[in-house]
Amino acid sequence: MSTEDRAKAAAKNIEGKAQEALGNITGDPEDKAEGKAKQAESEVRHGIEDVKDSVKKKLD
């Protein structure tokens, strides 16, 4: 996985955590839900990139 892809996934995770925290502070359930969705997207991105790395190692 490229460093750039990992950084993007980490940034999405941080963005999601911040949005979820904002939703908790303001009591906005939509912000909380969007924040959790961004965190889930980040986990999926990491999983996809881990699979790519695994396949690449097996092919090398």
N, CA, C and O atoms as a Maestro MAE file, in Angstrom:
{
 s_m_m2io_version
 :::
 2.0.0
}

f_m_ct {
 s_m_title
 :::
 protein
 m_atom[240] {
  # First column is atom index #
  i_m_mmod_type
  r_m_x_coord
  r_m_y_coord
  r_m_z_coord
  i_m_residue_number
  s_m_chain_name
  s_m_pdb_residue_name
  s_m_pdb_atom_name
  i_m_atomic_number
  :::
  1 25 0.845 -1.173 0.000 1 A "MET " " N  " 7
  2 3 0.000 0.000 0.000 1 A "MET " " CA " 6
  3 2 0.882 1.223 0.000 1 A "MET " " C  " 6
  4 15 1.890 1.284 0.703 1 A "MET " " O  " 8
  5 25 0.500 2.166 -0.773 2 A "SER " " N  " 7
  6 3 1.325 3.359 -0.837 2 A "SER " " CA " 6
  7 2 1.152 4.194 0.431 2 A "SER " " C  " 6
  8 15 0.119 4.157 1.099 2 A "SER " " O  " 8
  9 25 2.167 4.919 0.719 3 A "THR " " N  " 7
  10 3 2.134 5.800 1.879 3 A "THR " " CA " 6
  11 2 1.025 6.827 1.721 3 A "THR " " C  " 6
  12 15 0.367 7.205 2.690 3 A "THR " " O  " 8
  13 25 0.828 7.271 0.489 4 A "GLU " " N  " 7
  14 3 -0.213 8.264 0.219 4 A "GLU " " CA " 6
  15 2 -1.604 7.708 0.540 4 A "GLU " " C  " 6
  16 15 -2.427 8.405 1.132 4 A "GLU " " O  " 8
  17 25 -1.866 6.460 0.154 5 A "ASP " " N  " 7
  18 3 -3.163 5.841 0.439 5 A "ASP " " CA " 6
  19 2 -3.377 5.662 1.933 5 A "ASP " " C  " 6
  20 15 -4.477 5.886 2.439 5 A "ASP " " O  " 8
  21 25 -2.333 5.262 2.634 6 A "ARG " " N  " 7
  22 3 -2.438 5.102 4.091 6 A "ARG " " CA " 6
  23 2 -2.713 6.451 4.749 6 A "ARG " " C  " 6
  24 15 -3.518 6.541 5.676 6 A "ARG " " O  " 8
  25 25 -2.046 7.493 4.271 7 A "ALA " " N  " 7
  26 3 -2.245 8.831 4.832 7 A "ALA " " CA " 6
  27 2 -3.676 9.308 4.591 7 A "ALA " " C  " 6
  28 15 -4.289 9.909 5.473 7 A "ALA " " O  " 8
  29 25 -4.202 9.043 3.404 8 A "LYS " " N  " 7
  30 3 -5.577 9.440 3.099 8 A "LYS " " CA " 6
  31 2 -6.566 8.712 4.010 8 A "LYS " " C  " 6
  32 15 -7.516 9.314 4.510 8 A "LYS " " O  " 8
  33 25 -6.342 7.426 4.219 9 A "ALA " " N  " 7
  34 3 -7.228 6.653 5.085 9 A "ALA " " CA " 6
  35 2 -7.142 7.149 6.524 9 A "ALA " " C  " 6
  36 15 -8.157 7.248 7.213 9 A "ALA " " O  " 8
  37 25 -5.938 7.456 6.971 10 A "ALA " " N  " 7
  38 3 -5.762 7.967 8.337 10 A "ALA " " CA " 6
  39 2 -6.430 9.336 8.487 10 A "ALA " " C  " 6
  40 15 -7.046 9.624 9.513 10 A "ALA " " O  " 8
  41 25 -6.303 10.168 7.464 11 A "ALA " " N  " 7
  42 3 -6.928 11.490 7.502 11 A "ALA " " CA " 6
  43 2 -8.451 11.358 7.557 11 A "ALA " " C  " 6
  44 15 -9.115 12.105 8.277 11 A "ALA " " O  " 8
  45 25 -8.996 10.418 6.805 12 A "LYS " " N  " 7
  46 3 -10.446 10.192 6.804 12 A "LYS " " CA " 6
  47 2 -10.893 9.740 8.196 12 A "LYS " " C  " 6
  48 15 -11.951 10.147 8.674 12 A "LYS " " O  " 8
  49 25 -10.088 8.902 8.839 13 A "ASN " " N  " 7
  50 3 -10.400 8.430 10.183 13 A "ASN " " CA " 6
  51 2 -10.402 9.592 11.181 13 A "ASN " " C  " 6
  52 15 -11.307 9.706 12.007 13 A "ASN " " O  " 8
  53 25 -9.398 10.438 11.098 14 A "ILE " " N  " 7
  54 3 -9.305 11.591 11.991 14 A "ILE " " CA " 6
  55 2 -10.475 12.539 11.751 14 A "ILE " " C  " 6
  56 15 -11.077 13.052 12.694 14 A "ILE " " O  " 8
  57 25 -10.785 12.762 10.488 15 A "GLU " " N  " 7
  58 3 -11.920 13.616 10.135 15 A "GLU " " CA " 6
  59 2 -13.217 13.057 10.729 15 A "GLU " " C  " 6
  60 15 -14.043 13.803 11.256 15 A "GLU " " O  " 8
  61 25 -13.379 11.755 10.636 16 A "GLY " " N  " 7
  62 3 -14.567 11.119 11.178 16 A "GLY " " CA " 6
  63 2 -14.651 11.227 12.686 16 A "GLY " " C  " 6
  64 15 -15.722 11.478 13.239 16 A "GLY " " O  " 8
  65 25 -13.522 11.036 13.354 17 A "LYS " " N  " 7
  66 3 -13.506 11.155 14.817 17 A "LYS " " CA " 6
  67 2 -13.853 12.581 15.247 17 A "LYS " " C  " 6
  68 15 -14.592 12.789 16.209 17 A "LYS " " O  " 8
  69 25 -13.312 13.552 14.522 18 A "ALA " " N  " 7
  70 3 -13.591 14.953 14.851 18 A "ALA " " CA " 6
  71 2 -15.071 15.272 14.636 18 A "ALA " " C  " 6
  72 15 -15.693 15.946 15.457 18 A "ALA " " O  " 8
  73 25 -15.622 14.790 13.540 19 A "GLN " " N  " 7
  74 3 -17.030 15.058 13.252 19 A "GLN " " CA " 6
  75 2 -17.935 14.371 14.271 19 A "GLN " " C  " 6
  76 15 -18.939 14.938 14.701 19 A "GLN " " O  " 8
  77 25 -17.578 13.160 14.649 20 A "GLU " " N  " 7
  78 3 -18.359 12.453 15.665 20 A "GLU " " CA " 6
  79 2 -18.298 13.207 17.000 20 A "GLU " " C  " 6
  80 15 -19.312 13.354 17.682 20 A "GLU " " O  " 8
  81 25 -17.115 13.678 17.362 21 A "ALA " " N  " 7
  82 3 -16.960 14.433 18.608 21 A "ALA " " CA " 6
  83 2 -17.785 15.714 18.567 21 A "ALA " " C  " 6
  84 15 -18.419 16.078 19.557 21 A "ALA " " O  " 8
  85 25 -17.777 16.391 17.438 22 A "LEU " " N  " 7
  86 3 -18.577 17.601 17.281 22 A "LEU " " CA " 6
  87 2 -20.059 17.277 17.457 22 A "LEU " " C  " 6
  88 15 -20.792 18.013 18.117 22 A "LEU " " O  " 8
  89 25 -20.480 16.183 16.868 23 A "GLY " " N  " 7
  90 3 -21.870 15.758 17.025 23 A "GLY " " CA " 6
  91 2 -22.215 15.461 18.471 23 A "GLY " " C  " 6
  92 15 -23.320 15.756 18.927 23 A "GLY " " O  " 8
  93 25 -21.265 14.874 19.191 24 A "ASN " " N  " 7
  94 3 -21.491 14.606 20.617 24 A "ASN " " CA " 6
  95 2 -21.623 15.908 21.411 24 A "ASN " " C  " 6
  96 15 -22.466 16.020 22.300 24 A "ASN " " O  " 8
  97 25 -20.788 16.879 21.081 25 A "ILE " " N  " 7
  98 3 -20.803 18.159 21.791 25 A "ILE " " CA " 6
  99 2 -22.083 18.931 21.490 25 A "ILE " " C  " 6
  100 15 -22.718 19.474 22.394 25 A "ILE " " O  " 8
  101 25 -22.455 18.973 20.210 26 A "THR " " N  " 7
  102 3 -23.623 19.762 19.809 26 A "THR " " CA " 6
  103 2 -24.923 18.985 19.950 26 A "THR " " C  " 6
  104 15 -26.005 19.571 19.899 26 A "THR " " O  " 8
  105 25 -24.828 17.684 20.126 27 A "GLY " " N  " 7
  106 3 -26.027 16.861 20.210 27 A "GLY " " CA " 6
  107 2 -26.668 16.597 18.860 27 A "GLY " " C  " 6
  108 15 -27.843 16.240 18.781 27 A "GLY " " O  " 8
  109 25 -25.888 16.776 17.792 28 A "ASP " " N  " 7
  110 3 -26.401 16.573 16.430 28 A "ASP " " CA " 6
  111 2 -26.190 15.118 16.016 28 A "ASP " " C  " 6
  112 15 -25.058 14.707 15.759 28 A "ASP " " O  " 8
  113 25 -27.265 14.339 15.950 29 A "PRO " " N  " 7
  114 3 -27.112 12.923 15.596 29 A "PRO " " CA " 6
  115 2 -26.625 12.712 14.167 29 A "PRO " " C  " 6
  116 15 -26.002 11.693 13.869 29 A "PRO " " O  " 8
  117 25 -26.903 13.667 13.283 30 A "GLU " " N  " 7
  118 3 -26.446 13.542 11.890 30 A "GLU " " CA " 6
  119 2 -24.921 13.639 11.820 30 A "GLU " " C  " 6
  120 15 -24.283 12.854 11.118 30 A "GLU " " O  " 8
  121 25 -24.338 14.587 12.535 31 A "ASP " " N  " 7
  122 3 -22.874 14.705 12.570 31 A "ASP " " CA " 6
  123 2 -22.244 13.455 13.172 31 A "ASP " " C  " 6
  124 15 -21.228 12.967 12.677 31 A "ASP " " O  " 8
  125 25 -22.846 12.940 14.239 32 A "LYS " " N  " 7
  126 3 -22.315 11.727 14.861 32 A "LYS " " CA " 6
  127 2 -22.345 10.566 13.877 32 A "LYS " " C  " 6
  128 15 -21.376 9.815 13.769 32 A "LYS " " O  " 8
  129 25 -23.443 10.421 13.166 33 A "ALA " " N  " 7
  130 3 -23.573 9.317 12.209 33 A "ALA " " CA " 6
  131 2 -22.600 9.473 11.047 33 A "ALA " " C  " 6
  132 15 -21.978 8.499 10.622 33 A "ALA " " O  " 8
  133 25 -22.467 10.691 10.534 34 A "GLU " " N  " 7
  134 3 -21.524 10.916 9.432 34 A "GLU " " CA " 6
  135 2 -20.088 10.655 9.883 34 A "GLU " " C  " 6
  136 15 -19.285 10.102 9.130 34 A "GLU " " O  " 8
  137 25 -19.774 11.050 11.098 35 A "GLY " " N  " 7
  138 3 -18.430 10.804 11.632 35 A "GLY " " CA " 6
  139 2 -18.137 9.323 11.742 35 A "GLY " " C  " 6
  140 15 -17.046 8.872 11.393 35 A "GLY " " O  " 8
  141 25 -19.108 8.566 12.226 36 A "LYS " " N  " 7
  142 3 -18.921 7.115 12.334 36 A "LYS " " CA " 6
  143 2 -18.800 6.483 10.951 36 A "LYS " " C  " 6
  144 15 -18.031 5.540 10.764 36 A "LYS " " O  " 8
  145 25 -19.554 6.996 9.985 37 A "ALA " " N  " 7
  146 3 -19.482 6.469 8.620 37 A "ALA " " CA " 6
  147 2 -18.102 6.721 8.019 37 A "ALA " " C  " 6
  148 15 -17.559 5.855 7.334 37 A "ALA " " O  " 8
  149 25 -17.538 7.887 8.267 38 A "LYS " " N  " 7
  150 3 -16.196 8.190 7.751 38 A "LYS " " CA " 6
  151 2 -15.154 7.275 8.383 38 A "LYS " " C  " 6
  152 15 -14.210 6.846 7.719 38 A "LYS " " O  " 8
  153 25 -15.329 6.978 9.665 39 A "GLN " " N  " 7
  154 3 -14.397 6.071 10.324 39 A "GLN " " CA " 6
  155 2 -14.506 4.666 9.738 39 A "GLN " " C  " 6
  156 15 -13.497 3.987 9.546 39 A "GLN " " O  " 8
  157 25 -15.724 4.238 9.459 40 A "ALA " " N  " 7
  158 3 -15.929 2.922 8.851 40 A "ALA " " CA " 6
  159 2 -15.314 2.881 7.455 40 A "ALA " " C  " 6
  160 15 -14.709 1.882 7.068 40 A "ALA " " O  " 8
  161 25 -15.471 3.965 6.704 41 A "GLU " " N  " 7
  162 3 -14.873 4.037 5.366 41 A "GLU " " CA " 6
  163 2 -13.357 3.917 5.460 41 A "GLU " " C  " 6
  164 15 -12.726 3.255 4.637 41 A "GLU " " O  " 8
  165 25 -12.790 4.552 6.452 42 A "SER " " N  " 7
  166 3 -11.341 4.472 6.651 42 A "SER " " CA " 6
  167 2 -10.904 3.045 6.934 42 A "SER " " C  " 6
  168 15 -9.887 2.591 6.410 42 A "SER " " O  " 8
  169 25 -11.662 2.337 7.756 43 A "GLU " " N  " 7
  170 3 -11.327 0.941 8.063 43 A "GLU " " CA " 6
  171 2 -11.393 0.076 6.809 43 A "GLU " " C  " 6
  172 15 -10.554 -0.801 6.604 43 A "GLU " " O  " 8
  173 25 -12.390 0.329 5.978 44 A "VAL " " N  " 7
  174 3 -12.523 -0.427 4.731 44 A "VAL " " CA " 6
  175 2 -11.334 -0.139 3.821 44 A "VAL " " C  " 6
  176 15 -10.760 -1.054 3.230 44 A "VAL " " O  " 8
  177 25 -10.972 1.127 3.712 45 A "ARG " " N  " 7
  178 3 -9.812 1.498 2.874 45 A "ARG " " CA " 6
  179 2 -8.548 0.792 3.352 45 A "ARG " " C  " 6
  180 15 -7.774 0.271 2.549 45 A "ARG " " O  " 8
  181 25 -8.346 0.782 4.676 46 A "HIS " " N  " 7
  182 3 -7.172 0.096 5.219 46 A "HIS " " CA " 6
  183 2 -7.228 -1.398 4.884 46 A "HIS " " C  " 6
  184 15 -6.217 -1.992 4.510 46 A "HIS " " O  " 8
  185 25 -8.395 -1.992 5.016 47 A "GLY " " N  " 7
  186 3 -8.548 -3.415 4.703 47 A "GLY " " CA " 6
  187 2 -8.243 -3.721 3.249 47 A "GLY " " C  " 6
  188 15 -7.562 -4.700 2.945 47 A "GLY " " O  " 8
  189 25 -8.744 -2.886 2.352 48 A "ILE " " N  " 7
  190 3 -8.485 -3.076 0.919 48 A "ILE " " CA " 6
  191 2 -6.996 -2.971 0.636 48 A "ILE " " C  " 6
  192 15 -6.438 -3.785 -0.100 48 A "ILE " " O  " 8
  193 25 -6.361 -1.977 1.216 49 A "GLU " " N  " 7
  194 3 -4.930 -1.796 0.977 49 A "GLU " " CA " 6
  195 2 -4.115 -2.930 1.591 49 A "GLU " " C  " 6
  196 15 -3.082 -3.312 1.042 49 A "GLU " " O  " 8
  197 25 -4.562 -3.470 2.716 50 A "ASP " " N  " 7
  198 3 -3.874 -4.623 3.312 50 A "ASP " " CA " 6
  199 2 -3.959 -5.837 2.383 50 A "ASP " " C  " 6
  200 15 -2.992 -6.584 2.232 50 A "ASP " " O  " 8
  201 25 -5.119 -6.023 1.769 51 A "VAL " " N  " 7
  202 3 -5.283 -7.125 0.810 51 A "VAL " " CA " 6
  203 2 -4.363 -6.906 -0.394 51 A "VAL " " C  " 6
  204 15 -3.718 -7.844 -0.862 51 A "VAL " " O  " 8
  205 25 -4.305 -5.694 -0.885 52 A "LYS " " N  " 7
  206 3 -3.421 -5.392 -2.020 52 A "LYS " " CA " 6
  207 2 -1.974 -5.714 -1.662 52 A "LYS " " C  " 6
  208 15 -1.251 -6.320 -2.453 52 A "LYS " " O  " 8
  209 25 -1.552 -5.300 -0.454 53 A "ASP " " N  " 7
  210 3 -0.191 -5.585 -0.017 53 A "ASP " " CA " 6
  211 2 0.070 -7.078 0.049 53 A "ASP " " C  " 6
  212 15 1.126 -7.550 -0.372 53 A "ASP " " O  " 8
  213 25 -0.894 -7.823 0.578 54 A "SER " " N  " 7
  214 3 -0.742 -9.256 0.719 54 A "SER " " CA " 6
  215 2 -0.596 -9.920 -0.650 54 A "SER " " C  " 6
  216 15 0.272 -10.771 -0.846 54 A "SER " " O  " 8
  217 25 -1.445 -9.528 -1.586 55 A "VAL " " N  " 7
  218 3 -1.378 -10.093 -2.935 55 A "VAL " " CA " 6
  219 2 -0.055 -9.749 -3.592 55 A "VAL " " C  " 6
  220 15 0.561 -10.595 -4.241 55 A "VAL " " O  " 8
  221 25 0.381 -8.512 -3.425 56 A "LYS " " N  " 7
  222 3 1.642 -8.087 -4.025 56 A "LYS " " CA " 6
  223 2 2.811 -8.908 -3.471 56 A "LYS " " C  " 6
  224 15 3.693 -9.322 -4.222 56 A "LYS " " O  " 8
  225 25 2.811 -9.140 -2.150 57 A "LYS " " N  " 7
  226 3 3.884 -9.930 -1.554 57 A "LYS " " CA " 6
  227 2 3.893 -11.355 -2.100 57 A "LYS " " C  " 6
  228 15 4.956 -11.926 -2.344 57 A "LYS " " O  " 8
  229 25 2.715 -11.919 -2.289 58 A "LYS " " N  " 7
  230 3 2.642 -13.290 -2.810 58 A "LYS " " CA " 6
  231 2 3.094 -13.367 -4.260 58 A "LYS " " C  " 6
  232 15 3.652 -14.380 -4.681 58 A "LYS " " O  " 8
  233 25 2.863 -12.323 -5.018 59 A "LEU " " N  " 7
  234 3 3.279 -12.312 -6.415 59 A "LEU " " CA " 6
  235 2 4.762 -12.050 -6.586 59 A "LEU " " C  " 6
  236 15 5.355 -12.433 -7.595 59 A "LEU " " O  " 8
  237 25 5.366 -11.392 -5.593 60 A "ASP " " N  " 7
  238 3 6.808 -11.086 -5.686 60 A "ASP " " CA " 6
  239 2 7.625 -12.241 -5.272 60 A "ASP " " C  " 6
  240 15 8.853 -12.166 -5.286 60 A "ASP " " O  " 8
  :::
 }
 m_bond[239] {
  # First column is bond index #
  i_m_from
  i_m_to
  i_m_order
  :::
  1 1 2 1
  2 2 3 1
  3 3 4 2
  4 3 5 1
  5 5 6 1
  6 6 7 1
  7 7 8 2
  8 7 9 1
  9 9 10 1
  10 10 11 1
  11 11 12 2
  12 11 13 1
  13 13 14 1
  14 14 15 1
  15 15 16 2
  16 15 17 1
  17 17 18 1
  18 18 19 1
  19 19 20 2
  20 19 21 1
  21 21 22 1
  22 22 23 1
  23 23 24 2
  24 23 25 1
  25 25 26 1
  26 26 27 1
  27 27 28 2
  28 27 29 1
  29 29 30 1
  30 30 31 1
  31 31 32 2
  32 31 33 1
  33 33 34 1
  34 34 35 1
  35 35 36 2
  36 35 37 1
  37 37 38 1
  38 38 39 1
  39 39 40 2
  40 39 41 1
  41 41 42 1
  42 42 43 1
  43 43 44 2
  44 43 45 1
  45 45 46 1
  46 46 47 1
  47 47 48 2
  48 47 49 1
  49 49 50 1
  50 50 51 1
  51 51 52 2
  52 51 53 1
  53 53 54 1
  54 54 55 1
  55 55 56 2
  56 55 57 1
  57 57 58 1
  58 58 59 1
  59 59 60 2
  60 59 61 1
  61 61 62 1
  62 62 63 1
  63 63 64 2
  64 63 65 1
  65 65 66 1
  66 66 67 1
  67 67 68 2
  68 67 69 1
  69 69 70 1
  70 70 71 1
  71 71 72 2
  72 71 73 1
  73 73 74 1
  74 74 75 1
  75 75 76 2
  76 75 77 1
  77 77 78 1
  78 78 79 1
  79 79 80 2
  80 79 81 1
  81 81 82 1
  82 82 83 1
  83 83 84 2
  84 83 85 1
  85 85 86 1
  86 86 87 1
  87 87 88 2
  88 87 89 1
  89 89 90 1
  90 90 91 1
  91 91 92 2
  92 91 93 1
  93 93 94 1
  94 94 95 1
  95 95 96 2
  96 95 97 1
  97 97 98 1
  98 98 99 1
  99 99 100 2
  100 99 101 1
  101 101 102 1
  102 102 103 1
  103 103 104 2
  104 103 105 1
  105 105 106 1
  106 106 107 1
  107 107 108 2
  108 107 109 1
  109 109 110 1
  110 110 111 1
  111 111 112 2
  112 111 113 1
  113 113 114 1
  114 114 115 1
  115 115 116 2
  116 115 117 1
  117 117 118 1
  118 118 119 1
  119 119 120 2
  120 119 121 1
  121 121 122 1
  122 122 123 1
  123 123 124 2
  124 123 125 1
  125 125 126 1
  126 126 127 1
  127 127 128 2
  128 127 129 1
  129 129 130 1
  130 130 131 1
  131 131 132 2
  132 131 133 1
  133 133 134 1
  134 134 135 1
  135 135 136 2
  136 135 137 1
  137 137 138 1
  138 138 139 1
  139 139 140 2
  140 139 141 1
  141 141 142 1
  142 142 143 1
  143 143 144 2
  144 143 145 1
  145 145 146 1
  146 146 147 1
  147 147 148 2
  148 147 149 1
  149 149 150 1
  150 150 151 1
  151 151 152 2
  152 151 153 1
  153 153 154 1
  154 154 155 1
  155 155 156 2
  156 155 157 1
  157 157 158 1
  158 158 159 1
  159 159 160 2
  160 159 161 1
  161 161 162 1
  162 162 163 1
  163 163 164 2
  164 163 165 1
  165 165 166 1
  166 166 167 1
  167 167 168 2
  168 167 169 1
  169 169 170 1
  170 170 171 1
  171 171 172 2
  172 171 173 1
  173 173 174 1
  174 174 175 1
  175 175 176 2
  176 175 177 1
  177 177 178 1
  178 178 179 1
  179 179 180 2
  180 179 181 1
  181 181 182 1
  182 182 183 1
  183 183 184 2
  184 183 185 1
  185 185 186 1
  186 186 187 1
  187 187 188 2
  188 187 189 1
  189 189 190 1
  190 190 191 1
  191 191 192 2
  192 191 193 1
  193 193 194 1
  194 194 195 1
  195 195 196 2
  196 195 197 1
  197 197 198 1
  198 198 199 1
  199 199 200 2
  200 199 201 1
  201 201 202 1
  202 202 203 1
  203 203 204 2
  204 203 205 1
  205 205 206 1
  206 206 207 1
  207 207 208 2
  208 207 209 1
  209 209 210 1
  210 210 211 1
  211 211 212 2
  212 211 213 1
  213 213 214 1
  214 214 215 1
  215 215 216 2
  216 215 217 1
  217 217 218 1
  218 218 219 1
  219 219 220 2
  220 219 221 1
  221 221 222 1
  222 222 223 1
  223 223 224 2
  224 223 225 1
  225 225 226 1
  226 226 227 1
  227 227 228 2
  228 227 229 1
  229 229 230 1
  230 230 231 1
  231 231 232 2
  232 231 233 1
  233 233 234 1
  234 234 235 1
  235 235 236 2
  236 235 237 1
  237 237 238 1
  238 238 239 1
  239 239 240 2
  :::
 }
}
